[in-house]
Amino acid sequence: MVKKDHTHEYAVIGLGRFGSSLARELTRRGATVLAVDRDAELVQRYAGEISETVSVLMSKLRAA
């Protein structure tokens, strides 16, 4: 089990090849990682390997 280091918290937007590798490596090294992707299947695939995952339909978000 990886020891979580809450002093290092990251957000990774996109769980493609680069994002998923980055998020998993940061988690493996003990960081807390929030990974966000619009593809619910990708989010589900990596849910057990990354600290926190969430699926968001980003096209519906608007800047204030």
C-alpha positions in Angstrom: 0.0 0.0 0.0 1.3 3.5 -0.9 1.6 6.0 1.9 -0.3 9.1 1.1 1.5 12.4 1.4 -1.1 15.1 1.7 1.5 17.8 1.4 1.7 17.0 -2.3 -1.7 17.3 -4.0 -2.1 17.4 -7.8 -4.9 17.6 -10.4 -4.5 15.9 -13.7 -6.9 16.9 -16.5 -7.3 14.1 -19.0 -6.6 10.4 -18.6 -5.1 9.7 -22.0 -1.7 8.1 -22.3 0.3 10.9 -20.7 -2.3 11.9 -18.1 -3.0 8.4 -16.9 0.7 7.6 -16.6 1.4 10.8 -14.8 -1.5 10.4 -12.4 -0.6 6.7 -11.6 3.1 7.6 -11.0 2.3 10.5 -8.7 -0.1 8.3 -6.8 2.5 5.5 -6.6 5.0 8.0 -5.1 2.5 8.9 -2.4 0.9 12.1 -3.7 -2.8 12.7 -3.6 -4.1 13.0 -7.2 -7.4 14.2 -8.5 -7.8 12.9 -12.1 -10.5 14.4 -14.3 -11.7 13.1 -17.7 -14.9 13.4 -19.7 -14.8 9.7 -20.5 -16.5 7.8 -17.7 -15.0 4.5 -18.9 -11.5 5.8 -18.5 -12.3 7.2 -15.1 -13.7 3.8 -14.1 -10.6 2.0 -15.5 -8.2 4.0 -13.4 -10.3 4.4 -10.3 -8.4 1.7 -8.4 -5.0 3.1 -9.3 -5.4 6.8 -8.7 -6.2 8.6 -5.5 -9.4 10.2 -6.7 -11.1 10.1 -10.1 -14.0 12.1 -11.5 -15.8 12.2 -14.8 -17.0 15.7 -15.9 -18.6 16.8 -19.2 -16.4 19.8 -19.6 -18.3 21.3 -22.6 -21.1 22.2 -20.3 -18.8 24.3 -18.0 -18.8 28.1 -18.6 -16.3 30.7 -17.3 -17.7 33.2 -14.9 
